[in-house]
Each structure stands twice: as structure tokens, then as C-alpha cells.
Amino acid sequence: MNPIQSFLLSVAYIGCLAAQSLPAAENAAQRDARMTWWREAKFGMFIHWGPSALLGGVWNGQPVDGGVGNGYSEWIMYNAKIPVADYARAVARFNPVKFDADQWVRLAKQAGQKYIVITAKHHDGFAMFKTAASRFNLIEATPFKRDPLRELADACRRHGMRLGFYYSQAQDWHHPGGSAYNGTWDGGAPAAGRWDPAQDADMDAYLDRVAVPQVRELLTRYGPVAVFWWDTPVGMTRSRAEKLAPLLALQPGIISNNRLGNRIEGGFLGDTETPEQFIPATGFSGRDWETCMTMNKSWGFRANDQNWKSTEELVFKLVDIVSKGGNFLLNIGPDAEGVVPAPSVERLEEIGRWMERNGEAIYGAAASPFPFLSWGRCTRKGQTLYLHVFDWPVDGQLRVPLRNEIARAHLLAAPDRALPCERDGDVRIIRLPADAPDAPVTVVALQIEGEPQTFVPPTLAKPAKTSSEDPSHAASAAVDGHTETFWAVAAGEKQGWIEVDLGQPMPVICCTFSEPFRPGDKSWQKYALEAQVDGRWQTVVAGRTNGHGAEQRFAPVTAREFRLRLTAKESPSIAEWQLFCIE
């Protein structure tokens, strides 16, 4: 069986499993109703907090910079291969006396975030709540003697905030039988990554003894739980996932992610895709999704991590995500005393001020009807298009590739200030003030007549040829406008190229492509975009994907023929390839 046939069979199998993992009586309309609040929320707060904050990325006086995440603070036990007993002794001093649940919830509300997801148990096996399944918890193993999840649940109810729990169901480096990362995030041998004999035991026994009881406690003791966020299904199989999945029924209406079971095997897909630390180039067709991301480098608190993203960059990412149909789960890592780092607070407050003026263009907004905009992004509500202008035009003319008549245009932050509009063929020109009146992104609200009539990419349905192709996946599938179809090289090949003829020389400034949807598959593809200029193929841009496509913008390159070269572990393939010109 070749890789393409394997892929198609796995998709069919996964579809069956996904259906089985849904509540039996839930139809499409009921699922939409259950997902409505989440789809409207768009922006949430992730909280990575636990006793690893006490170490702050340092062990035995030395910073731990290697390993997973190049030194993720919350992975310090694994990255430094700290023995179980030594880690337990070290974190016994964890005493976050400055923790204030109301303060955290107020900060999320101030930022404009609509839900919170907090680590109830991370991979170190430490429970941030009172549990009968293990004494390795905040109440029994430290001087703190308080249940922060209870306090946070109460604060969320007081402030009208939805609460979710993160739970590491598979990796557990403290309790015997828990798995440890072994080179793959999905499945594999549970014991392959262990380093201490104290960790050795049967994984199924661990699930029965620790994970199942603790998940039941989280779903029955804290009132409404809006989201359950599984993570890293190392060692998980379908039978192991089946021990945990039914517990979700204890919270009717709960939303869960795609990290419970072995996704390559076809495990439980849950409700949401979870791109981590990146924004998928073209979103996820037919799937709800949520990008989770740190503000600096590490998820948990790390004392020397000052690699902070700017407020401008974070707002750009929020807009980009919403314009592609996703949610943004932005992380904070409180310190060992329970204090949110000042740079996090500063950025959340600044985002909140921008959201106060522009939240209408974010909350409940649909994805952009435009495949590309050179100057920014677009979100939509009905007949109102929200144009998020990242690059303010120096000539004051915002060119929008739209054929519809415009009923009205105005600055979202100044609704009484109408903006003049003109027509230039199939482009609408909106006259803007000389300087951007809002920062970091100014939003223009455009009320149009009828459904948006936008442009098509110059690559759509153009003649395409390839180095080779699988008989069932021809070159034309990569330029047919459908991400459900794809081109793939002939079976067994690991390199290939696809070439498109635009019909005439065009000034191209952007290349995007999506890859076939493979749940849990992070197989990479190296790529290089080439243009035929003066009879020679010249490289324009190059890079590497993580299984979720790519988007590259560059200085204009005028050519008629473009080629995309690919190298992959197996069967290079493209779902949809698009080139774009300036408006």
C-alpha cells in the first residue's frame, strides 16, 4: 500500500472514530449550538503554573537551556533528568502566598479575554488541586494548604468568566506508570523516555489509579467546566483514551481538544485543533481551531526569559488568527509566589485598551472573504467587513479588491467619521487620513451590498505540470480552489516540484500553500519557490513547514512561470497553492 492510499484509508477511519467520540445524540446543529460561545469568544487566557515556577529554569545553580523547547521551564524535570525524589523534595517549598484568583480573572477581563484554561496537572505529575488519587498535590505536599482551582472557579463565577482545565493525561514523570516523551508526541512506548526506576510501572495501571480519578474530580468538584485541554498523548492507544473520554459526559456542553489519544492511529479528535506557537497559513478547513502561544519563550515562569513579544506583534497575531477562523489562547506564566510577571500584565492591559475600541471586529467575527490582502487582514460580520490595516498607505488610498457597492465606510474607533470611497475597476479605493489614528492596528468598517465578491488568485485553474504525480492526485488538484483535493508525487518519491503558468508576467508578492490534513502528523516539507526570469529559474524564497502549510511575503517578482520545489520524508504533496499580487 503506498502512502497516499494509507492516508485516504486513515482519513476514513479517523472519520468513524471522530463520530464515535461525539455524544451519541448530537447532530450538527446541536454541535454548533454547543460551540457557539467558544466561536464568539475568539480570545482566551492560558495559564501555565505549578511548582516548576519555584525552580525558574535553574537546577543545581545552572540554567537548563537544552531539551524540549530549548529549556521550557515547565519541562525542567525532564530536560535535566531530575530524579523523582529529588524533584519532589525541591518543589515541597512551593508556597505561592501572593496568589489572588480575583486579580487574575480581572486581568483576563481587562485584556478582553473571554475564557481561562489553567494547568491542573502538568507533566511533572503535580496536582494543583486537592485530590484523593495522590498526595503529590499543592495541599498535601507544600505549605500552601489552599486549592487554587477552587478559588479560581469561584472567582470566574463572580466575574462571569468561563473556566477550563488543562490536564496531562499521559505524561506523568512522578507517578509510576506515567509515560515520558520518547521522540513522538503520539503513541509510542510509554517507558521509552523514562530515566528513573521509580517511574517504571504499567501505564494502564497508572491511568486507572491516577488519571481517571483525577479527571473525574476535576469534572465534578468545581462547578461548570467549559473546556478540557488534554496534552501530549505519549503512549496513548485507543483503549487508553477510552478510559478517559467518557468522563467528559460529566460536564454537558464541555469543549475538548484533539490531544487525548494517538492522533496518528486515529484517536479521539475532540472539538478543536491546537496549533502550538504558530498560526496555520490557511487555517483548518472544516475544523474549529485555536492557536496557543507564549508571550515570551517558555510556558511556565522562567526567571531569565526576557524574550517578550511586543503588544503590536500580539495584536497582529490575534487579528491574523481571527481572520483565518481561529481562536487565540495567549499564555501567562505566574511566578512561584503567584504573581503574574509585569511584562505580561503590561501587554494584556495594552491589548485590552485596543479591544475596547475594536472588539466589535474580533468577537463573533467570521474569517476573511479575501484570500489575500497586502496591507493587512479582514474579518467579517454579515455585510460588514472589518479591514485591519497593518501597513498604513503612504498615499492615503486603501485599495480593496472588491466588486460590491459600498454603502458606507468609517473608522471603527470613530463611527461618526465617514470615509470617501471610489471605484477603480474591480478595486474599491477608500480615502484614509494621512496618519493612522489608532495603534497598533487601525480598523476600517466597510458596509457592503450583497455577499462579498472578491478576486480569485492568479494561480486558480491555471495550467500546472509536475515532476511526477500519483495517478489519483494530479497537478490540477493543487490549483483547483479546494483544500479537500491535493497533488502528490508518485509513490516512493521524496522530492518533486509543481509548476504553474500564469498566462502572462505578473508581479507576485506572496506565496501560500496548504498541505493535506493529517491529524497529529507533524511531518515536515522543505520548500523553495522559484521564478523563471530571463530564461533561468531563480529562487525567490525557501523554508520548511511543520505539516500545516506556509505563507511567505517578499518583494515583487515579475514572471509568468513559477515553480514550487518540495522535499519530504515521504510523498511531497500540496493541497492548494496560491500566488498573489498587490491590489
Helices and strands as residue ranges (DSSP letters): H 3-21, H 28-41, E 43-47, H 52-55, E 58-59, E 62-63, G 68-70, G 73-75, H 76-79, H 84-91, H 101-111, E 115-121, H 148-159, E 162-167, G 197-199, H 203-206, I 207-211, H 212-220, E 227-230, H 238-244, G 245-250, E 255-256, E 272-273, E 288-293, H 311-323, E 327-332, H 342-358, G 359-361, E 376-381, E 384-389, E 397-400, E 406-411, E 414-418, E 421-424, E 427-431, E 442-448, E 464-466, G 475-479, E 487-488, E 495-514, E 525-533, E 536-544, E 550-568, E 573-574, E 576-581
